[in-house]
Amino acid sequence: MPNKITTIVSPASYQRQQQQQRLIDNNKKNRILIVDDDKPDDNATLKLDLERNGFIVNTFTDPLVALDNFRAGLFDMVVLDKRMTKMNVIDLHKKLKKIDDKVRICILGSSEMY
């Protein structure tokens, strides 16, 4: 008869595991990554508004650096500028979705009036 391995977890240990999982889940909730390579002032304004509403926000002006940070898996939403000079927004969108197909992505554009 094969040996069975039984793991016994104490209630205190189980409770610690649950608390750690909640911390991980809470750290992921409401984390937003913003990528805009030509308007840092707009990034700061959007970041401030979102933080006032309880979001944890990281802004990047370099899409490649943003992509590396996204790979860490701590973001549940991404806001992209429609026009970026360092990388096409559609290419960045595809790369983000390849890493996490469930992430919500918002592409913002602005127009200047003269």
Summary of the structure (lengths in Angstrom):
residues: 114
radius of gyration: 19.6
end to end distance: 82.9
largest distance: 82.9
contacts: 275
relative contact order: 0.15
helix: 44%
strand: 18%
